[in-house]
Amino acid sequence: MPLSIAEKSLSSPVLLAPLAGITDLPFRTLVSRFGREAHWMARAAKEVEGMGARVIDINMGCPAKKVVGGLSGSALMRDLDHALHLIEAVVAAVNIPVTLKTRLGWDDTCLNAADLARRAEGAGVQMVVIHGRTRCQFYKGHADWAAIAEVKAAVDIPVVANGDITGPNAAREALRQSGADGVMIGRGAQGRPWVLAQVAHSLGHGPAPDVPQGAALLDMICGHYEAMLGFYGADLGLRVARKHLGWYMDDLATCAKLRRQILTERAPARVLALLRRADDSERCAA
């Protein structure tokens, strides 16, 4: 069956995770600026609903120190009453579905994802995404997909498994262990934007993607680079683009010298010219 949020059917049960500074849609950035106060959360939700958002996602799973240090993200798992207060404010503020992303808990002594999910469902949340680690694990070890099964058993709304889902095999195993309704991919999509379509196809949703190779891949990378410059402006775009270019070059096995040139060059036209050589080992050696 297709994954649905309230009455909205998704075309695939494979979702892209919200990664700070990477999945950079304007409304995600707007929401992240308003912190952990119910008033501002509700106001931000109304604004992004007005911008055309079809779903509001509350991210209580981010483990980053700059987020947790502000008592936001996964720090909210230490105060479920306050977390629920924020959820209730957002649900009441909008007429579109609200979803929640979180972790298994703060640490191994505080594994309260099932409790949070149960209370969130009661407050009107329509779907929960669970990263199979605690906050204190960050991204160490391996995500515990089996632990997500407790959350699945606790609620009637859709549950999505997240963490270490890097391709079709991992996705199928995560679904088997967790009993979840879908999967969310985060770091696995870095440098491989086609991986979501590959996983969806393996689960019987949609055609196999035509993964670009050679010149087509370089065209795609250059197009992404130009899109980032257009979105952010040249100065900020150059800095934001570097991490994406680095991930692409990891897969291309670009030599160290050329990689360094690409990642330090400040003239966009020169970066584009260098990118055209990124998978040419003979030129690189020369």
C-alpha positions in Angstrom: 0.0 0.0 0.0 1.2 3.6 -0.7 2.3 5.7 2.3 -0.3 8.3 3.3 -0.2 11.3 5.6 -3.8 11.9 6.7 -5.6 11.8 3.4 -2.6 12.8 1.3 -1.1 9.9 -0.6 2.6 10.0 -1.4 3.9 8.6 -4.6 6.6 6.7 -2.8 7.3 5.5 0.7 10.9 6.9 0.4 11.5 10.3 1.9 14.4 12.7 1.9 15.6 13.6 5.5 15.9 17.2 6.6 19.7 17.7 6.9 20.9 21.1 8.3 22.4 23.2 5.6 22.0 20.5 2.9 18.3 20.0 2.2 18.0 23.8 2.0 14.4 24.6 0.9 13.5 28.1 2.0 10.7 27.1 4.4 12.9 24.6 6.2 15.4 27.4 6.9 12.6 29.7 8.0 11.2 27.1 10.5 14.7 26.4 11.9 15.1 30.1 12.9 12.2 30.2 15.3 13.6 27.9 18.0 11.6 26.1 20.7 8.9 28.6 21.7 5.3 27.5 20.9 4.3 31.0 19.7 7.1 31.2 17.1 6.7 27.6 16.1 3.0 28.2 15.4 3.8 31.5 13.6 6.4 29.9 11.4 4.0 27.0 10.6 1.4 29.5 9.5 3.9 31.3 7.3 5.1 28.2 5.5 1.5 27.0 5.0 0.9 30.4 3.3 3.9 29.8 1.1 2.3 26.7 -0.2 3.7 23.9 2.0 1.5 20.8 1.9 3.0 19.3 5.1 4.7 20.7 8.2 7.5 18.6 9.6 8.7 19.2 13.2 12.3 18.0 13.5 13.0 16.8 17.0 15.7 14.4 15.8 18.6 16.8 14.9 21.6 15.9 17.2 23.8 18.9 16.1 25.4 20.8 19.0 24.3 24.2 17.6 20.7 22.9 17.6 20.7 20.9 20.9 22.6 23.7 22.6 19.6 25.9 22.0 17.4 23.3 23.7 15.9 22.4 20.3 16.1 19.3 18.0 16.6 16.1 19.9 17.2 17.9 23.2 13.4 18.1 23.3 13.3 14.3 24.0 14.4 15.2 27.6 11.3 17.2 28.1 8.3 15.5 26.5 5.8 17.8 28.1 7.4 20.8 26.4 7.8 18.8 23.2 4.1 18.1 23.2 3.3 21.8 23.9 5.2 22.7 20.7 3.4 20.0 18.7 0.0 21.1 19.9 0.7 24.7 19.0 1.8 23.8 15.5 -1.1 21.4 14.8 -3.6 24.0 16.0 -2.0 26.7 13.8 -2.4 25.1 10.4 -4.9 23.2 8.3 -2.4 20.9 6.7 -0.9 17.7 8.1 1.8 17.9 10.7 4.5 15.2 11.0 7.3 14.6 13.5 10.9 13.4 13.1 12.7 12.2 16.2 15.3 9.6 17.5 15.0 6.6 19.8 15.7 8.9 22.8 18.3 11.1 24.3 20.6 8.3 25.4 20.4 4.6 26.4 18.7 5.5 29.7 16.1 7.6 28.0 14.5 5.6 25.2 11.2 7.4 25.0 10.4 7.5 21.3 7.3 5.3 21.6 5.9 7.5 24.4 6.6 10.7 22.4 5.0 9.1 19.3 1.9 8.0 21.2 1.4 11.5 22.7 2.1 13.2 19.3 -0.5 11.0 17.7 -3.0 12.1 20.3 -2.1 15.7 19.6 -2.9 15.3 15.9 0.5 14.4 14.3 -0.2 12.4 11.2 3.2 10.6 10.7 6.4 10.0 12.7 9.9 9.3 11.4 12.3 7.6 13.8 16.1 7.6 13.4 17.3 4.4 14.9 19.9 6.0 17.2 19.8 8.1 20.4 21.0 11.7 20.3 24.1 10.8 22.2 25.1 8.3 19.5 25.1 11.0 16.9 25.9 8.9 13.8 28.2 6.3 15.5 27.6 2.6 15.3 24.7 1.3 13.3 21.1 2.4 13.4 18.9 0.0 15.4 16.0 -0.6 13.0 14.5 -3.3 15.2 14.0 -0.8 18.0 11.7 1.2 15.8 9.3 -1.7 15.9 8.2 -0.5 19.4 7.2 2.8 18.0 5.3 1.1 15.2 3.4 -1.0 17.7 2.5 2.1 19.8 0.7 4.1 17.2 -1.8 3.8 14.3 -0.3 6.5 12.2 2.4 5.7 9.6 5.9 5.2 11.0 9.0 5.8 8.8 12.4 4.3 9.5 15.5 6.4 9.2 19.3 5.9 9.7 21.9 4.1 7.6 19.6 3.5 4.7 22.0 3.8 1.9 20.4 1.7 -0.9 17.8 -0.9 -1.8 19.2 -3.7 0.4 19.4 -1.6 3.5 15.9 -0.2 2.9 14.4 -3.7 2.6 16.2 -4.8 5.8 15.1 -1.7 7.7 11.5 -2.3 6.7 11.7 -6.0 7.7 13.2 -5.3 11.1 11.1 -2.3 12.0 7.8 -3.1 10.4 7.7 0.5 9.3 5.6 1.9 6.5 8.4 3.6 4.7 12.0 4.8 4.8 13.7 8.1 5.0 17.2 8.6 3.4 19.6 11.3 4.6 23.3 10.9 4.3 22.9 8.2 1.8 21.7 10.7 -0.7 24.9 12.9 -0.4 26.5 12.8 -3.8 23.9 10.3 -5.0 20.6 12.2 -5.6 19.2 9.2 -7.6 19.4 6.8 -4.6 15.8 7.6 -3.5 14.5 6.6 -6.9 16.6 3.4 -6.8 15.2 2.5 -3.4 11.6 3.3 -4.5 11.9 1.1 -7.6 13.3 -1.8 -5.5 10.2 -1.5 -3.3 7.9 -1.6 -6.3 7.2 2.2 -6.6 8.2 3.8 -9.9 10.6 2.9 -12.7 14.3 2.4 -12.3 16.2 5.7 -12.5 18.6 6.4 -15.4 21.7 7.0 -13.3 23.9 9.4 -15.1 27.4 8.3 -16.1 30.4 10.0 -17.7 29.5 13.3 -19.5 25.9 13.1 -18.4 27.0 12.9 -14.7 29.3 15.9 -15.1 26.4 17.8 -16.8 24.2 17.0 -13.8 26.9 18.1 -11.3 27.6 21.3 -13.2 23.8 22.0 -13.3 23.5 21.5 -9.6 26.5 23.8 -9.0 24.9 26.6 -11.1 21.6 26.1 -9.4 23.2 26.6 -5.9 24.9 29.8 -7.1 21.6 31.0 -8.5 19.8 30.2 -5.3 22.4 31.6 -2.7 24.2 34.1 -4.8 27.9 33.7 -5.8 29.6 34.3 -2.5 27.5 32.1 -0.2 26.8 29.7 -3.1 30.6 29.0 -3.5 30.8 27.9 0.1 27.6 25.9 0.2 28.5 24.1 -3.0 31.8 22.8 -1.8 30.4 20.0 0.4 28.2 18.8 -2.5 31.1 18.9 -4.9 33.2 17.0 -2.4 30.6 14.2 -2.2 30.3 13.9 -5.9 34.1 13.7 -6.3 34.2 10.9 -3.7 32.3 8.7 -6.0 34.3 9.9 -9.0 37.5 9.1 -7.2 38.9 12.4 -8.3 42.6 12.8 -7.7 43.7 14.9 -4.7 45.3 17.7 -6.7 42.3 18.3 -8.9 39.9 18.0 -6.0 41.8 20.7 -4.1 41.7 23.0 -7.1 38.0 22.6 -7.5 37.2 23.1 -3.8 39.4 26.2 -3.4 38.8 28.0 -6.8 36.5 31.1 -6.4 35.7 31.9 -10.0 32.5 29.9 -11.0 33.5 29.6 -14.6 36.9 28.1 -13.6 35.1 25.7 -11.2 32.9 24.5 -14.0 35.9 24.0 -16.3 37.7 22.0 -13.7 34.6 19.9 -13.0 34.6 18.8 -16.6 37.9 17.0 -15.8 36.8 15.5 -12.5 36.5 11.9 -13.8 39.4 12.1 -16.3 42.2 10.2 -14.5 44.7 10.7 -17.4 44.4 14.5 -17.4 44.5 14.5 -13.7 47.7 12.5 -13.6 49.2 14.9 -16.1 
